[in-house]
Amino acid sequence: MGTDGVTPPAGGSGFGRSALRFHGRIFTMLVRGRLVIKLPADRVSGLVDSGEGVPFDANKGTPMKEWLSLDPESKLDWLALAGEALDFATAQQGRAQQGRARRGRAAQPGR
């Protein structure tokens, strides 16, 4: 039993080895023992402002506005946060599909 489109961590080495993916796109992962989740930018900002974590930067020095690295001392429920991240990934997938459908209709002759 699981959620359609969600795949478990693949293991191995390299970035994303501990990631849960929705249709191939990472929405939550463990990085150096911290939960890292993709959420709407305003939600990430609110969690950072409340001291629950920091923006995730993938060790590149540039924080990503839709990614949060949860503070290990946070009392927030990891499962609930992962559910929020999956909801966000699902919504993004839906918007992407709608955009592709619109572009496809626009490219049809006679329109």
Long-range contacts (C-beta under 8 A, 24 or more apart in sequence): 3-86, 5-93, 6-86, 15-58, 20-82, 20-86, 22-86, 22-89, 22-90, 22-93, 23-89, 23-93, 25-89, 25-92, 25-93, 27-82, 27-85, 27-86, 27-88, 27-89, 28-81, 28-82, 28-85, 28-86, 31-56, 31-69, 33-72, 34-69, 34-70, 34-71, 34-72, 35-69, 35-70, 35-78, 35-81, 35-82, 36-67, 36-68, 36-69, 36-70, 37-67, 37-68, 37-70, 37-81, 37-82, 37-84, 37-85, 38-66, 38-67, 38-85, 38-88, 38-89, 39-66, 39-67, 39-68, 39-81, 39-84, 39-85, 39-88, 40-66, 40-88, 41-65, 41-66, 43-84, 44-68, 47-76, 52-76
